[in-house]
Amino acid sequence: MAFNTEADVRRILKIDSGNEYLTSAEITSFLTDANNDLFSSIKKQYERERYVVNLDRLGNVQTEYGFSLSPVVSIYKVYVNNVEKTVTTDYTFDNAKHTITFLDNVLNSGDSIEILYLPKIYHLAELYLCAYNIMVTTNLVTENGTSNPIIMNLKEKKDTYMKLIKNRAMITAWR
């Protein structure tokens, strides 16, 4: 399932919803293809963080955790000792700080935490891959009547995000 919407693609390509040249169904199809291409390349749908709960300098359980790939678009699932936890009941997500904070009495020293989340970089890679594929395969002409500079810009952004994701995967594999 794609992370972006038709509106996201139209915004990037600067085409309005009244544009009959590119239908909603076609955009949805391009988004699905971009999502499939992205994840066949990186081999996973979500990023995964794992922690073991430690005590801070005062002997209190550490309750706040960050993400190696920030910013974060959304949290998919959170587990403590392989038991799924619930947002607002067991933890909160601070979108501004890109941290997850566990509420009182959820964690104990030595507990194992696993967080599955969608980093913004995956979201952006899919969006630019989709927009690039649309421009290349449909010969879509933008509002200023040109497409070449836009295609090159989309390709550069798509390649940059994919490279960052692949580099992150290589670093994670060496941990």
C-alpha positions in Angstrom: 0.0 0.0 0.0 1.4 3.4 -1.0 2.4 5.9 1.6 1.5 8.9 -0.5 -1.8 10.1 -1.9 -3.0 11.3 -5.3 -3.0 14.9 -3.8 0.7 14.5 -2.9 1.6 13.6 -6.4 -0.5 16.3 -8.0 1.2 18.8 -5.6 4.7 17.7 -6.6 3.9 17.8 -10.3 1.9 21.0 -10.0 -1.2 19.6 -11.8 -4.7 20.2 -10.5 -7.3 17.6 -10.0 -9.3 18.9 -13.0 -6.4 17.8 -15.3 -8.0 15.1 -17.5 -4.6 14.1 -18.9 -3.8 12.1 -15.8 -6.6 10.3 -14.0 -6.9 9.4 -10.4 -6.7 5.7 -11.3 -3.5 6.3 -13.3 -1.9 8.2 -10.4 -2.9 5.5 -8.0 -1.4 2.9 -10.3 1.9 4.8 -10.5 1.9 5.2 -6.7 1.4 1.4 -6.2 4.2 0.7 -8.7 6.5 3.2 -6.9 5.8 1.6 -3.6 6.5 -1.9 -5.0 9.8 -0.6 -6.6 10.9 1.1 -3.4 10.3 -2.0 -1.2 11.7 -4.5 -3.7 14.8 -2.4 -3.5 15.1 -2.0 0.3 13.4 -5.3 1.2 11.2 -3.9 4.1 8.1 -1.8 4.6 9.1 -0.2 7.9 12.3 0.8 9.7 12.9 -1.1 12.9 14.5 0.2 16.1 15.4 -2.1 19.0 16.4 -1.1 22.5 17.0 -2.7 25.9 15.7 -0.6 28.7 18.4 0.9 30.9 18.4 2.9 34.1 19.4 6.6 33.9 22.1 8.1 36.2 19.5 8.5 39.0 18.3 4.9 38.8 15.1 5.6 36.9 14.0 3.6 34.0 14.7 5.4 30.6 11.3 6.1 29.0 12.1 8.3 26.0 13.6 6.9 22.8 14.6 8.5 19.5 14.8 7.2 15.9 17.9 6.7 13.8 16.0 7.9 10.7 14.2 11.1 11.7 11.9 12.7 10.9 9.2 10.1 11.4 5.9 10.1 9.5 4.2 7.5 11.6 4.6 4.7 14.1 3.4 1.3 12.9 3.7 -1.0 15.9 5.5 -0.9 19.3 6.4 -4.0 21.3 7.7 -4.4 24.8 9.0 -8.0 25.4 7.1 -9.1 22.3 3.8 -7.7 23.5 2.2 -5.0 21.3 1.6 -1.7 23.1 -1.0 0.9 22.4 -0.5 4.6 21.7 -1.9 6.9 24.4 -2.4 4.0 26.8 1.3 2.8 26.9 3.2 5.4 25.0 3.1 8.8 23.2 4.8 9.9 20.0 6.1 13.5 19.9 6.1 14.4 16.2 8.1 17.6 16.9 10.9 15.9 18.8 10.6 12.6 16.9 10.6 10.6 20.1 8.5 8.0 21.7 7.9 8.2 25.4 6.6 5.3 27.4 4.1 6.0 30.2 4.6 5.1 33.8 4.8 1.4 34.8 5.1 0.2 31.2 8.8 -0.5 31.2 11.2 -2.2 33.6 15.0 -2.3 33.4 16.1 -5.0 31.0 12.9 -5.0 28.9 13.2 -5.4 25.2 11.6 -2.7 23.0 10.9 -3.0 19.3 9.5 -0.1 17.3 8.4 -0.3 13.7 8.0 3.1 12.0 7.8 4.9 8.7 10.6 7.4 8.3 9.9 10.4 6.1 12.7 9.4 3.8 10.7 6.4 2.7 7.7 8.6 2.1 9.7 11.1 0.0 11.5 8.4 -1.9 8.2 6.8 -3.0 6.8 10.2 -3.9 9.7 11.3 -6.1 10.0 7.9 -7.7 6.3 8.1 -8.6 6.5 11.6 -9.9 9.6 10.8 -11.9 8.0 7.7 -13.5 4.9 9.7 -14.4 6.9 12.4 -16.1 9.1 9.8 -18.0 6.3 7.5 -19.2 3.4 9.9 -19.9 5.3 12.8 -21.5 3.3 15.0 -19.2 3.9 18.7 -19.9 3.8 21.0 -16.9 2.3 24.5 -16.6 5.4 26.2 -18.1 5.4 23.9 -21.1 8.7 22.1 -20.4 9.4 18.8 -18.8 13.2 18.1 -19.1 14.4 20.2 -16.2 11.6 18.9 -14.0 12.4 15.3 -15.0 16.1 15.9 -14.1 15.1 17.5 -10.8 12.8 14.6 -9.9 15.5 12.1 -10.9 18.1 13.8 -8.7 15.7 13.8 -5.7 14.6 10.2 -6.2 18.2 9.0 -6.5 19.3 11.0 -3.5 16.6 9.5 -1.3 17.2 6.0 -2.5 21.0 6.3 -1.9 20.4 7.5 1.6 18.0 4.6 2.3 20.5 2.1 0.9 23.4 3.6 2.8 21.3 3.4 6.0 20.6 -0.3 5.2 24.4 -1.0 4.8 25.2 0.8 8.1 22.5 -1.2 9.9 23.8 -4.5 8.5 27.3 -3.7 10.0 26.0 -3.1 13.5 
